[in-house]
Amino acid sequence: MPRNFAGRQKVEMKKVAKQSNLSACFSKRRPNVFKKASELSTVCGVDVVIIVFSPNKERVYSFGAPSVEAVTHRYFGQNRDATTSSTFVRMEELRKAKIEHLTIELTNLLAQLESKKIVGEQLKMIRKENQEKKWWTAPIENLGLEELEQLKPIMSMLKDKVDQRLLALA
């Protein structure tokens, strides 16, 4: 009996009814939400805070970039002196510069990786073509001394195998 797999399908957005399924879904998806927030902060250079309560309201999870405290203080205006101080501004500039530098470095590395993949694919195709070529039909007039010296023992082995096969068939 063949099994039908659903694969990755879009999940309808509605609240999960069963409590055990709800807890499992929450614990699986919570890290992904924080990861997306971190990516958003890194790529866009913005400050992010996420506060999430567990389904049973017993635990609180938070994530912040650069930190939960810094962003909430800034949002609520409780830390006006710290945000305007030269030390805070300088640290923030350094953080943003480092993020920008790392983003550029990541982009360069991804481009290098892509070019290496392309070169690898090209080499794979060349190898396949060379394996398919009939090397014994190539004109030997174009070969140099080194190539001929490499070809001689191979041809000798081929001749021996042909002779053995002829003897076996006779």
Sine and cosine of phi, psi and omega as CSV:
sin_phi,cos_phi,sin_psi,cos_psi,sin_omega,cos_omega
0.00,0.00,0.87,-0.49,-0.02,-1.00
-0.94,0.34,0.59,-0.81,0.01,-1.00
-0.99,-0.12,0.68,-0.73,0.05,-1.00
-0.99,-0.17,0.81,-0.58,0.01,-1.00
-0.96,-0.27,0.65,-0.76,0.00,-1.00
-0.99,0.15,-0.49,0.87,-0.03,-1.00
0.93,0.36,-0.34,-0.94,0.02,-1.00
-1.00,0.08,0.96,-0.28,0.03,-1.00
-0.89,-0.46,0.39,-0.92,0.03,-1.00
-0.94,0.34,0.77,-0.64,-0.01,-1.00
-1.00,0.00,0.74,-0.67,0.03,-1.00
-0.91,0.40,0.70,-0.72,-0.05,-1.00
-0.99,0.11,1.00,-0.09,0.10,-0.99
-0.52,-0.86,0.38,-0.93,-0.05,-1.00
-0.93,0.37,0.69,-0.73,0.04,-1.00
-0.97,0.26,0.76,-0.65,-0.12,-0.99
-0.99,0.17,-0.71,0.71,-0.09,-1.00
-0.97,0.26,0.76,-0.64,-0.10,-1.00
-0.88,0.47,-0.67,0.74,-0.02,-1.00
-0.92,0.40,-0.64,0.77,0.06,-1.00
-0.92,0.40,-0.59,0.81,0.01,-1.00
-0.89,0.45,-0.71,0.70,0.01,-1.00
-0.90,0.43,-0.67,0.74,0.01,-1.00
-0.90,0.43,-0.69,0.72,0.01,-1.00
-0.89,0.46,-0.68,0.73,0.00,-1.00
-0.89,0.46,-0.74,0.68,-0.05,-1.00
-0.93,0.38,-0.45,0.89,0.06,-1.00
-0.97,0.23,-0.60,0.80,-0.14,-0.99
-1.00,-0.05,-0.38,0.92,-0.04,-1.00
-0.84,0.54,-0.74,0.67,0.01,-1.00
-0.87,0.49,-0.54,0.84,0.00,-1.00
-0.92,0.38,-0.58,0.81,0.04,-1.00
-0.90,0.43,-0.69,0.72,0.01,-1.00
-0.92,0.40,-0.60,0.80,0.02,-1.00
-0.90,0.44,-0.69,0.73,0.02,-1.00
-0.89,0.45,-0.63,0.77,0.03,-1.00
-0.90,0.44,-0.65,0.76,0.03,-1.00
-0.90,0.44,-0.68,0.73,0.04,-1.00
-0.89,0.46,-0.68,0.73,0.02,-1.00
-0.87,0.49,-0.69,0.73,0.01,-1.00
-0.90,0.44,-0.68,0.73,-0.04,-1.00
-0.94,0.34,-0.75,0.66,-0.09,-1.00
-0.94,0.34,-0.66,0.75,-0.08,-1.00
-0.99,-0.11,-0.19,0.98,0.00,-1.00
0.93,0.37,0.60,0.80,-0.02,-1.00
-0.93,-0.38,0.33,-0.95,0.09,-1.00
-1.00,-0.01,0.69,-0.73,-0.09,-1.00
-0.72,-0.70,0.63,-0.77,0.15,-0.99
-0.71,-0.70,0.71,-0.70,0.11,-0.99
-0.77,-0.64,0.78,-0.63,0.07,-1.00
-0.85,-0.52,0.83,-0.56,-0.07,-1.00
-0.79,-0.61,0.75,-0.66,0.09,-1.00
-0.99,-0.12,0.64,-0.77,0.04,-1.00
-0.91,0.41,0.34,-0.94,-0.04,-1.00
-0.85,0.53,-0.55,0.83,0.00,-1.00
-1.00,-0.01,0.13,0.99,0.08,-1.00
0.89,0.46,0.35,0.94,0.01,-1.00
-1.00,0.00,-0.49,0.87,-0.07,-1.00
-0.82,-0.57,0.46,-0.89,0.06,-1.00
-0.85,-0.53,0.75,-0.66,0.04,-1.00
-0.90,-0.44,0.65,-0.76,-0.01,-1.00
-0.66,-0.75,0.45,-0.90,0.07,-1.00
-0.59,-0.81,0.66,-0.75,0.04,-1.00
-0.54,-0.84,0.56,-0.83,0.08,-1.00
-0.73,-0.68,0.90,-0.43,0.17,0.99
-0.96,0.27,-0.59,0.81,0.13,-0.99
-0.41,-0.91,0.36,-0.93,-0.01,-1.00
-0.88,0.48,-0.70,0.71,-0.06,-1.00
-0.89,0.46,-0.73,0.68,-0.05,-1.00
-0.88,0.48,-0.69,0.73,-0.04,-1.00
-0.95,0.31,-0.67,0.74,0.00,-1.00
-0.92,0.39,-0.63,0.77,0.05,-1.00
-0.88,0.47,-0.67,0.75,0.03,-1.00
-0.90,0.43,-0.65,0.76,-0.03,-1.00
-0.91,0.41,-0.70,0.71,-0.03,-1.00
-1.00,0.09,-0.07,1.00,0.06,-1.00
0.95,0.30,0.38,0.93,-0.04,-1.00
-1.00,0.09,-0.22,0.98,-0.10,-0.99
-0.79,-0.61,0.75,0.66,-0.05,-1.00
-0.89,0.45,-0.61,0.79,-0.02,-1.00
-0.91,0.42,-0.65,0.76,-0.04,-1.00
-0.93,0.36,-0.59,0.81,-0.04,-1.00
-0.96,0.28,-0.40,0.92,0.00,-1.00
-0.99,-0.13,-0.15,0.99,-0.02,-1.00
-0.93,0.38,0.50,-0.86,-0.06,-1.00
-0.91,0.41,-0.54,0.84,0.02,-1.00
-0.91,0.42,-0.72,0.69,0.00,-1.00
-0.89,0.45,-0.69,0.72,-0.01,-1.00
-0.89,0.46,-0.69,0.73,-0.01,-1.00
-0.90,0.43,-0.69,0.73,0.02,-1.00
-0.89,0.46,-0.65,0.76,0.00,-1.00
-0.91,0.42,-0.65,0.76,0.04,-1.00
-0.89,0.45,-0.68,0.73,0.02,-1.00
-0.90,0.44,-0.66,0.75,0.01,-1.00
-0.89,0.46,-0.72,0.69,-0.01,-1.00
-0.91,0.41,-0.61,0.79,0.03,-1.00
-0.91,0.42,-0.66,0.75,0.02,-1.00
-0.91,0.42,-0.67,0.74,0.03,-1.00
-0.88,0.47,-0.68,0.73,0.01,-1.00
-0.89,0.45,-0.69,0.72,0.02,-1.00
-0.88,0.47,-0.71,0.70,-0.01,-1.00
-0.92,0.40,-0.57,0.82,0.04,-1.00
-0.91,0.41,-0.68,0.73,0.04,-1.00
-0.90,0.44,-0.69,0.73,0.01,-1.00
-0.89,0.46,-0.67,0.74,0.04,-1.00
-0.88,0.47,-0.68,0.73,0.02,-1.00
-0.87,0.48,-0.69,0.73,0.02,-1.00
-0.89,0.45,-0.69,0.73,0.00,-1.00
-0.91,0.42,-0.62,0.78,0.04,-1.00
-0.91,0.42,-0.61,0.79,0.05,-1.00
-0.91,0.41,-0.67,0.74,0.04,-1.00
-0.89,0.46,-0.68,0.74,0.02,-1.00
-0.87,0.49,-0.69,0.72,0.00,-1.00
-0.89,0.45,-0.67,0.74,0.01,-1.00
-0.92,0.39,-0.60,0.80,0.05,-1.00
-0.91,0.41,-0.61,0.79,0.05,-1.00
-0.89,0.45,-0.66,0.75,0.01,-1.00
-0.90,0.44,-0.70,0.71,0.03,-1.00
-0.88,0.47,-0.66,0.75,0.03,-1.00
-0.87,0.49,-0.68,0.73,0.04,-1.00
-0.89,0.45,-0.65,0.76,0.02,-1.00
-0.90,0.44,-0.67,0.74,0.03,-1.00
-0.90,0.44,-0.63,0.77,0.03,-1.00
-0.87,0.48,-0.68,0.73,0.01,-1.00
-0.91,0.41,-0.65,0.76,0.01,-1.00
-0.90,0.44,-0.68,0.74,0.03,-1.00
-0.87,0.49,-0.69,0.72,0.00,-1.00
-0.88,0.47,-0.69,0.72,0.02,-1.00
-0.89,0.46,-0.67,0.74,-0.01,-1.00
-0.92,0.39,-0.57,0.82,0.04,-1.00
-0.93,0.36,-0.56,0.83,-0.03,-1.00
-0.98,0.19,-0.38,0.92,-0.01,-1.00
-0.91,0.41,0.56,-0.83,0.07,-1.00
-1.00,-0.03,1.00,-0.06,-0.10,-0.99
-0.90,0.44,-0.43,0.90,-0.03,-1.00
-0.97,0.23,-0.19,0.98,0.03,-1.00
-0.99,-0.11,-0.06,1.00,-0.02,-1.00
-0.93,0.37,0.59,-0.81,0.00,-1.00
-0.93,0.37,0.81,-0.59,-0.05,-1.00
-0.99,0.17,-0.17,0.99,0.02,-1.00
-0.91,0.42,-0.46,0.89,-0.05,-1.00
-1.00,0.06,-0.13,0.99,-0.06,-1.00
-0.99,0.11,0.56,-0.83,0.05,-1.00
-1.00,0.04,0.00,-1.00,-0.05,-1.00
-0.88,0.48,-0.72,0.69,-0.01,-1.00
-0.87,0.50,-0.71,0.70,-0.03,-1.00
-0.91,0.43,-0.63,0.78,0.03,-1.00
-0.91,0.41,-0.63,0.78,0.03,-1.00
-0.91,0.41,-0.55,0.83,0.07,-1.00
-0.96,0.29,-0.57,0.82,-0.06,-1.00
-0.97,0.26,-0.52,0.85,-0.08,-1.00
-0.85,0.52,-0.78,0.62,0.00,-1.00
-0.91,0.42,-0.53,0.85,0.03,-1.00
-0.91,0.41,-0.71,0.71,0.02,-1.00
-0.91,0.42,-0.60,0.80,0.02,-1.00
-0.89,0.45,-0.69,0.72,0.05,-1.00
-0.90,0.44,-0.66,0.75,0.02,-1.00
-0.89,0.46,-0.67,0.74,0.02,-1.00
-0.89,0.46,-0.68,0.73,0.02,-1.00
-0.88,0.48,-0.67,0.74,0.00,-1.00
-0.91,0.42,-0.65,0.76,0.03,-1.00
-0.90,0.44,-0.69,0.72,0.03,-1.00
-0.87,0.49,-0.69,0.72,0.01,-1.00
-0.89,0.46,-0.66,0.75,-0.02,-1.00
-0.93,0.38,-0.64,0.77,0.04,-1.00
-0.89,0.46,-0.66,0.75,0.03,-1.00
-0.91,0.43,-0.62,0.78,-0.01,-1.00
-0.92,0.38,-0.58,0.82,-0.02,-1.00
-0.99,0.16,-0.40,0.92,-0.06,-1.00
-0.98,0.21,0.00,0.00,0.00,0.00
